[in-house]
């Protein structure tokens, strides 16, 4: 599987204006980068979930917490991303009320898929 860099232009044609590689209003990938598992795929967006450790000072222990983030799924990547895949999303300017990130690459496919 080939890895795609941030600056590498994808070969698939895309008419999405918010695409960081092809769009008319190219989004700048800036800020934090998250990696998580796709739990929901909708037209134009995906939801990812990842776990983090949260410290409880009172009990001097840590607990696992889950965070869910929505990200823009561009037209050129909609066939690459499926439920259960591990993807990387990058922070960008606010696109809508919930979406402040865009899918940057697929890290690992779900087990049993090619």
Buried (B, 14 or more C-beta within 10 A) or exposed (E): EEEBEEEEEBEBEBEBEBBBBBBEEEBEBEEEBBBBBBEEBEEBBBBBEBEEEEEEEEEEEEEEEEEEBBBBBBBBBBEBBBEBBBBBBBBBEEBEEEBBBBBBBBEEBEEEEE
